[in-house]
Amino acid sequence: MPLHPLNTSPAGARDQSLLSPSDYYDADAASIRSDQDTDSDDDERQLRARNSRELLAHDRLVLMEEDELDQLVTETRRRQQRERSGSALPIPNPLRLLTRRMSDVSQSRSRSRSTGPADSADDLALDKRGMRRARRKAKRDRLLADAQHGEDGELMYEMEEGGMKEGSSTGESSDREDSDEADRKGLLGVTEAKAKRSRDCRRWLLVHALIIVAFAILFLLAWKVTIETSRRKSAQVVQSMLSNGTAMFAPTTILISLDGFRADFVNRGLTPRLNAFIREGVSPPYMLPSFPSVTFPNHFTLATGLYPEAHGVVGNTFWDPNLREEFYYTDPTRSMNPKWWLGEPFWVTAQKQGLKTAIHMWPGSEAHVMSIEPTYVDKYNGKEKLSRKVDRVFNFLDMPDVDRPQIIAAYVPNVDGDGHKFGPNSTEIRSTIQKVDTMLDKIFKGLEDRNLTNIVNVIVVSDHGMATTDVSRLVQLEDLVDLNKISHTDGWPLVGLRPKNPDDLQGIYDDLKRKTKDMPHLDVYLRDVDMPERWHFSRNERIAPLWIIPKTGWSLVKMDEMNLKEAQAQGLVYHPRGLHGYDNEHPLMRAIFIARGPAFPHKANSKLEPFREWFHPSVWFCTTED
């Protein structure tokens, strides 16, 4: 309930209609009024210097007295109404009688037995007035006693307790009954406000931090792109341009692969141009191919510097258990799909560096590897004449400066084709070797005619050698394994087996080991158990889990290819007459590597130690300078 301001006007100015009825007079009300402090007392108190606690106590007393008077008026009206209705006997409230003190209860009982109804009513009224006076006096004394600390002390107390009202100049304070709760609520409000500000601050910092990180990432990406672009441009700019007298040439390399050209073919007196090239340049006695020593895996190893198990082309034919498809090298619709070719070939690396490339029939160049195409690419044509290859090389070299490729790679399949057909020791292969050497001679003479001998790098390589076959070195595959248990056979002349039921793998392996125990020309290996580490031929699921590896010159045949017993009885000749794919370290599988040009500053006729053909594609960056 709000406190009303203290009214200091004379008592006669009050509206008496608010305190007593106009038609009736109540003696109790008069007696109560007579006991109250007079207006002069109020004036005297008003004149005194009072603190806020005294004013508050006085206001409460006045309001309490007014409430009691209102209650008396209401009770008087109710009693008069009952008298008008014919009953003049008030009925005392038993509950109130029980609350009287024991002495008052005893006296009231004795009086009630000795007096009549009228005396009983007067006694009850007197008792009530006395009780009210006592309660009022006790409360007034208590309130006044609480206000005796003085205004200065009270103000200090209120200020310390936080109870001063805003704008009060006399120490007027708020009610302190719930000050602790208010303080707690206030503190909680301040704490919550601080926590909210802290959360807002952290949120602000987080948002701005994310924005800064995002800008930093964008900046780094832009910086990286700028550096990469600048590097590519600078790589093109810093290349030393050489003149042949008629045009300016950037560093240029010609790579020629002679498929199936065995390392010892240069010792047969059939290759004067190659022998002269060896004396002019740098070469090892031989280069080791990768295993298996077949065309597609080795040409992609030459192009990427990766083992077949890493670049994914693990054979000329193989089954991919994840793709559920078969790779077959002579079927371009299947083999020339980029999903098979997992490495980065040199033409892709060169294109990414801003160089132009021209690829003539190189295995894999038509496969759209990494979706980056050579600048110029010629599709495979097994019937193309050697002279056409010479013309194609010089078509590229004679292009204008802006169109001329800096890497030219050409694939020559002739030696391999005739080696399979006639054998590596046949008269026909000797003629083919001579024709290929003549082709190389035309290329070197064309470079001399264009004054490019000391400007253009030339590298001649092969992918593997060749071994002679014979019907006496054949084994019937069905004699070793029940093909009804096999779902796929990979490779040739070595054979990879994929059982229909993987649980049969160990049993088939054990059976093969038992049957080949007396066959020294056959080896049996489990891919994941005992495959020789030096072959690097086990870490790819495209490699079959079980392999039969024949010794060099031996081969496995199926019944639908040849009935071995009948063929041997009839003296039939087995075709092909020449094979490869055997142990890559066997002498008959050795390949060649010969190089000459400004990127190879070796002395003429320099000799290197034999190495594997997995040299890194950085070799092809001999076309650029640091």
Long-range contacts (C-beta under 8 A, 24 or more apart in sequence): 1-63, 3-56, 3-59, 3-60, 3-63, 4-59, 4-63, 6-42, 6-46, 6-55, 6-58, 6-59, 6-62, 8-42, 8-43, 8-46, 10-39, 11-38, 11-39, 19-66, 19-69, 19-70, 19-73, 20-69, 20-73, 21-73, 21-76, 21-77, 24-76, 24-77, 24-80, 26-72, 26-73, 26-76, 27-125, 28-72, 28-76, 28-125, 28-128, 28-129, 29-69, 29-72, 29-73, 29-76, 31-129, 32-65, 32-68, 32-69, 32-72, 32-129, 32-132, 33-69, 35-133, 36-65, 49-151, 50-151, 51-147, 51-149, 51-150, 51-151, 51-152, 51-154, 51-155, 51-171, 52-151, 52-154, 52-155, 52-158, 52-168, 52-170, 52-171, 52-172, 52-173, 53-146, 53-147, 53-149, 53-154, 54-144, 54-147, 55-172, 56-147, 56-173, 57-140, 57-143, 57-144, 57-146, 57-147, 60-143, 61-136, 61-139, 61-140, 61-143, 64-136, 64-139, 65-136, 68-132, 68-136, 88-117, 89-117, 89-121, 90-121, 90-124, 92-120, 92-124, 100-127, 162-186, 232-353, 232-354, 233-354, 235-353, 235-354, 235-624, 236-354, 238-625, 239-624, 239-625, 240-625, 242-455, 242-598, 244-450, 244-451, 244-452, 244-455, 245-451, 246-450, 246-451, 247-401, 248-401, 249-401, 249-404, 249-452, 249-455, 249-456, 250-404, 250-406, 250-623, 251-406, 251-457, 251-598, 251-599, 251-622, 251-623, 251-624, 251-625, 252-397, 252-404, 252-405, 252-406, 252-407, 252-408, 252-452, 252-455, 252-456, 252-457, 252-623, 253-406, 253-407, 253-408, 253-456, 253-457, 253-458, 253-459, 253-597, 253-599, 253-620, 253-622, 253-623, 254-393, 254-408, 254-409, 254-410, 254-443, 254-456, 254-457, 254-458, 254-459, 255-407, 255-408, 255-409, 255-410, 255-459, 255-461, 255-620, 256-409, 256-410, 256-412, 256-440, 256-443, 256-458, 256-459, 256-460, 256-461, 257-299, 257-302, 257-362, 257-409, 257-410, 257-411, 257-412, 257-461, 257-462, 257-463, 258-412, 258-415, 258-436, 258-460, 258-461, 258-462, 258-592, 259-295, 259-299, 259-411, 259-412, 259-413, 259-414, 259-415, 259-416, 259-417, 259-462, 259-463, 260-295, 260-413, 260-415, 260-416, 260-417, 260-419, 260-420, 260-462, 260-463, 260-464, 260-465, 260-466, 260-578, 260-580, 261-415, 261-416, 261-433, 261-436, 261-462, 261-465, 261-591, 261-592, 262-424, 262-462, 262-465, 262-466, 262-588, 262-590, 262-591, 263-287, 263-462, 263-465, 263-590, 263-591, 263-592, 264-587, 264-590, 265-415, 265-433, 265-592, 266-592, 268-430, 268-433, 270-430, 270-433, 270-434, 270-437, 271-433, 271-434, 271-437, 272-437, 272-441, 273-437, 273-438, 273-440, 273-441, 273-444, 274-437, 274-440, 274-460, 274-594, 277-440, 277-444, 277-458, 277-460, 277-594, 277-596, 278-594, 278-605, 279-604, 279-605, 280-596, 280-604, 280-605, 281-458, 281-594, 281-595, 281-596, 281-597, 281-600, 281-602, 281-604, 281-605, 281-606, 282-594, 282-595, 282-596, 282-600, 282-602, 282-606, 282-607, 282-608, 283-592, 283-593, 283-594, 283-595, 283-606, 283-607, 283-608, 284-593, 284-607, 284-608, 284-609, 284-610, 284-611, 285-607, 285-610, 286-590, 286-591, 286-592, 286-610, 287-461, 287-462, 287-590, 287-591, 287-592, 287-593, 287-610, 287-611, 287-612, 287-613, 288-584, 288-585, 288-589, 288-590, 288-591, 288-610, 288-611, 288-612, 288-613, 289-463, 289-464, 289-465, 289-584, 289-589, 289-590, 289-591, 289-612, 289-613, 290-536, 290-584, 290-612, 290-613, 290-614, 291-535, 291-536, 291-537, 291-583, 291-584, 292-491, 292-494, 292-537, 292-581, 292-582, 292-584, 293-463, 293-464, 293-465, 293-580, 293-581, 293-582, 293-583, 293-584, 293-589, 294-464, 294-580, 294-581, 295-329, 295-363, 295-416, 295-463, 295-464, 296-329, 296-335, 296-363, 296-364, 298-463, 298-464, 298-591, 298-613, 299-362, 299-363, 299-364, 299-411, 299-463, 300-341, 300-343, 300-345, 300-363, 300-364, 301-613, 301-614, 302-461, 302-463, 302-613, 303-343, 303-345, 303-346, 303-347, 303-362, 303-364, 303-617, 304-343, 304-344, 304-345, 304-346, 304-617, 305-343, 305-614, 305-615, 305-616, 305-617, 306-343, 306-614, 307-536, 307-537, 307-614, 308-536, 308-537, 308-540, 309-536, 309-537, 309-538, 309-539, 309-540, 309-543, 310-342, 310-343, 310-536, 310-539, 310-540, 311-341, 311-342, 311-343, 312-340, 312-341, 312-342, 312-343, 312-540, 312-542, 313-340, 313-341, 313-364, 314-537, 314-540, 314-542, 314-543, 315-490, 315-491, 315-496, 316-491, 316-492, 317-490, 317-491, 317-492, 318-490, 318-491, 318-496, 318-542, 318-543, 318-544, 319-488, 319-490, 319-498, 319-542, 319-544, 320-541, 320-542, 321-498, 321-541, 321-542, 322-541, 326-488, 327-542, 329-363, 332-366, 332-380, 335-367, 336-364, 336-366, 336-367, 336-368, 337-367, 338-367, 338-368, 338-369, 338-370, 338-371, 340-367, 341-367, 341-369, 343-369, 344-369, 344-370, 344-617, 345-369, 345-617, 346-407, 346-409, 346-617, 346-619, 346-620, 347-372, 347-374, 347-407, 347-409, 348-372, 349-617, 349-620, 349-621, 350-406, 350-407, 350-620, 350-623, 351-375, 353-621, 353-624, 355-405, 355-406, 355-407, 355-623, 355-624, 356-403, 356-404, 356-405, 356-406, 356-407, 357-405, 357-406, 357-407, 357-408, 357-409, 358-396, 358-405, 358-407, 358-408, 358-409, 359-409, 360-389, 360-392, 360-393, 360-408, 360-409, 360-410, 360-411, 361-410, 361-411, 361-413, 362-409, 362-410, 362-411, 363-411, 365-409, 375-405, 376-405, 380-411, 382-413, 382-417, 386-412, 386-414, 386-435, 386-436, 386-438, 386-439, 387-439, 387-442, 389-439, 390-439, 390-442, 390-443, 390-446, 393-443, 393-446, 394-446, 394-450, 397-446, 397-450, 397-452, 397-456, 398-450, 406-623, 407-620, 407-623, 412-436, 412-439, 415-462, 416-466, 419-466, 419-578, 420-466, 420-576, 420-577, 420-578, 420-579, 421-575, 421-576, 421-577, 421-578, 422-577, 422-578, 423-466, 423-468, 423-469, 423-577, 423-578, 424-465, 424-466, 424-467, 424-468, 424-578, 424-588, 425-468, 426-577, 429-578, 454-597, 454-598, 455-597, 455-598, 456-597, 457-595, 457-596, 457-597, 457-598, 457-599, 457-600, 457-622, 457-623, 458-595, 458-596, 458-597, 459-593, 459-594, 459-595, 460-592, 460-593, 460-594, 460-595, 461-591, 461-592, 461-593, 461-594, 461-613, 462-591, 462-592, 463-591, 463-613, 464-580, 464-581, 464-584, 464-589, 464-591, 465-580, 465-587, 465-588, 465-589, 465-590, 465-591, 466-578, 466-579, 466-580, 466-588, 467-552, 467-553, 467-578, 467-579, 467-580, 467-582, 467-586, 467-588, 467-589, 468-553, 468-577, 468-578, 469-493, 469-553, 469-555, 469-574, 469-576, 469-577, 469-578, 469-579, 470-553, 470-574, 471-564, 471-567, 471-568, 471-571, 471-572, 471-573, 471-574, 472-568, 473-521, 473-553, 473-554, 473-555, 474-554, 474-555, 474-556, 474-557, 474-562, 474-564, 474-567, 474-574, 475-519, 475-521, 475-522, 475-550, 475-554, 475-555, 475-556, 475-557, 475-564, 476-556, 476-557, 476-559, 476-564, 476-565, 477-548, 477-556, 477-557, 477-558, 477-559, 478-558, 478-559, 479-515, 480-512, 480-515, 480-516, 480-548, 480-556, 481-508, 481-511, 481-512, 483-558, 488-544, 489-558, 490-544, 491-544, 491-547, 491-581, 492-555, 492-581, 493-550, 493-554, 493-555, 493-556, 493-579, 493-581, 493-582, 494-547, 494-548, 494-549, 494-550, 494-556, 494-581, 494-582, 495-547, 495-548, 495-556, 496-543, 496-544, 496-546, 496-547, 497-544, 497-545, 497-546, 497-547, 497-548, 498-544, 498-545, 498-546, 499-545, 499-546, 502-545, 505-545, 505-546, 508-546, 509-546, 512-546, 512-548, 516-548, 520-551, 521-550, 521-551, 521-554, 522-548, 522-549, 522-550, 522-551, 522-554, 523-548, 523-549, 523-550, 523-551, 524-548, 524-549, 525-549, 534-585, 535-584, 549-582, 549-583, 550-582, 551-582, 551-583, 552-582, 552-583, 552-586, 552-588, 552-589, 553-579, 553-582, 553-588, 555-579, 597-622, 599-623
